[in-house]
Amino acid sequence: MPVTAADGNAAIQGFFPGELGVELVSVDPEEVRGRLTVDRRHLHPGHVVHGGVWVAFADTLAAWGTMRNLGDGTPFSTVELKANVVAAGREGDVLDGVARPLHRGGRTQVWEVRIEREGRLAAFFTCTQMMLGPAGA
């Protein structure tokens, strides 16, 4: 069953990514696109985007890519991640993210996410998603 951006946007409402303001733009097997408009809740006291926001935004895009590739409801979890922020984000900025798979195996998937601000690289993220067994296994 294909997962769409509309499915994802409906599913995240009331959960952390939805409350954070993540918007899925497209969800395809080879690429997930998303957007986040920066407001005060995303900032640390220095008035730039908090590191956790970059990670949460990127991880959400990678997760929906993983789901789209699994297609069968298999549970999974992020087990490793790395983020590099190379430009500050400020209130009013629009962050555009693109997630692409680097590896899609039977037990793991590895995703890279590039986040841009005004067409320039602002952050780079990679993560490994591990497929989990049924509950209680």
Secondary structure, DSSP 8 states (H G I E B T S, - for coil): ----HHHHHHHHTTSHHHHHT-EEEEEETTEEEEEEE--GGGB-TTSSB-HHHHHHHHHHHHHHHHHHHH-S---EEEEEEEEEE-S---TT-EEEEEEEEEEE-SSEEEEEEEEEETTEEEEEEEEEEEE--STT-
